[in-house]
Amino acid sequence: MAQTTTDKVDSTASSISDGEICESKPPPSPGPEVVCLSEADVRIGHLLGNGSFSSVFEVSTDKVHPAVQDSKVFALKRISEDVLKSSKSQVAITDFVSEADLLMNLPRHTNIVALRGISERFFDAPISGFLIMEYLPETLDQRMHRWRTKQVASASILQRFKKDPGARSR
């Protein structure tokens, strides 16, 4: 039997209490704790970008767990208002809840953006909920461009050495 959004939301909601460390069932794997936050706990800044279902804003807060407070600037992700008004809203809600649950249960890894906070009663009302995540100073496109530029520069240097092996000693 397929699990509906409501079932998923209900199965996780009982483990979240206001102002405390948020946990899902089963408890999160080792990694930074995820705190419950209200909109009053964050100062929302400018829009960083939009995805197919969500909008991401720069936010600042000092309410993240002290053990992981390496910054006061984070990214807030929430379902876009346009999506909520569209026929894609149920898919967006299901994906958003699944993303939150997945991020809460993943072990910490340098190549995975860390979840730092989640809105109070997120699993009761994901439509008005948000996730607080690590702020990344560059987008994936920007990083790939930087890698490509570096790769082209390295290839150019190698080509020079192949043409003139003595160039290395000059």
N, C-alpha and C positions, 0 to 999 in steps of 0.2 A: 504494500500500500504506500503510495507516495505521500510524503510529508508536505503539508501546506505551510504557507507563510505564518498563519495564525498558530499552527501547532509548534513550529520552530520558535516563534516568539514566546509562546507560553512556556515551553520546556526550559528556556534559559532565564526568563524574567525573575523567577523566584530566588535566584542567587544574587541579585543586585540590590543593594540597599544604599540609600542616599548618603553622600559624603564619605563613604567608605571605599576601600579598595574593591573594585569590581572583579568578580570572578564568574566564569561560566561553568557549566557542568560538562565534562569533568574539569577539575581545576586546571588553570593554565600551566603549561610546562615552565621550567625555570626560565627566567627572563625578567624584564622590568615589570613591576606591578602596573596595573591599569587603574587609574582613579576615576571616580564618577564626578562629573562636573555639570554645573548649570550654565546657562548662557551668561549669567552675571559673573561667573568665574573667569570668563575670557573676554579679551578686547579684540573684536574682529577688525581686521585691517582690509587691505585691498584684495581683489580677486586675483588669484594666481593662475587659474585656468578652469576649463570645463572638460568633462569627459562625456561619454554618451549618456550617462545617467546622473552624474553628480557635478557639483561645483566645489572648488577648493579655494579657501581663503587663508591669507596669512593671519595668524592670531598670536597674541601674547598672553601669557598667564604665569603665575607663580604657584599654581595649585597642583602641579604634577608631583608625583611621589618623590620625596627628597633623595632617595637612592639613585634616581635616574635624572635628576634635574641638571643636565649638562647645558641647557639652554632655556631661555624664556620665550623664544620664538618657535612657533609650531605651525602646522597646517591643519585647518579644520575642513573636514569633508562632510558634505551633506547632500541629500538628493535634491536635484534642481527643481525649482518651482514649476518650470515648464514641463518637466517629466511627470511630476505629480498630477498635472492636469491632463495628461495624455493617456492613451491606451497602453503605454509601456509602464505605467506606474506599479502594477503588481510584480512585474519582472524586476523592476528597479528595487523595490522593497525587499523582495526575496534575495536578490544579489547583495544588497547592502547588509542585511542581517547575516548572511553567510560570510561576507567579508569580515565583519566584526568578530564573529565567532571564530573564524579561522585565525585571524590575527591575535586574538586573545589566547589561543592555544598553541601557537607556533613558538618554538624556542628562539631565542635571540640569535640573529645572524647578520653579519655586516652587509649582506646584499639584499636584505629584506627591510623595508621601512618599518620602524617600530611604532606600535600603537602605544600612546602615552596616556590617553584618556578617552572616556566615552560619556555621552550625555546621560544624565540621570534618567532612569526608566527607559533607556534606549530600546530594550527588547519589548517593552509594553507599547511604545509609540515610536517606531523607527521613522515614521513620516516626518516627525519634528525633531528627530535625533541627529546627532553628529558624532564624528570620530575625531580625536585629536591625535595627530601623527607627527613623527619627526619632520622637521622642515628640511627639504633638500635644496641646496643653493643653485642647482641647475636641473633642467629637465633631461629626460632620457635623450631627446633629440640633440640637445646641446652637448651632452657628454659624448654621444656617438660622433658628432662632428669633431669634437676635440680629439677623440681617438683616431678618426680617419685622417685628420690633419697631421697628427703625430706619426701615423703609419706611412703616409705619403712622404713626409720629411725623412723618415728612416730609410725608406726604399730609395729615395734620391741619393742619399749618402752611400748606400750600398752599391748603387749603380756606378757612382764615381770611383769607388775603390776597385770595382771589377774592371773598369776601363783603364785605370792607372794604378796598379798595385803599389807603386812607389809613393803615391800620394799620402799613404798612411804615415810614412816616416818624416814627411816634411813639416 
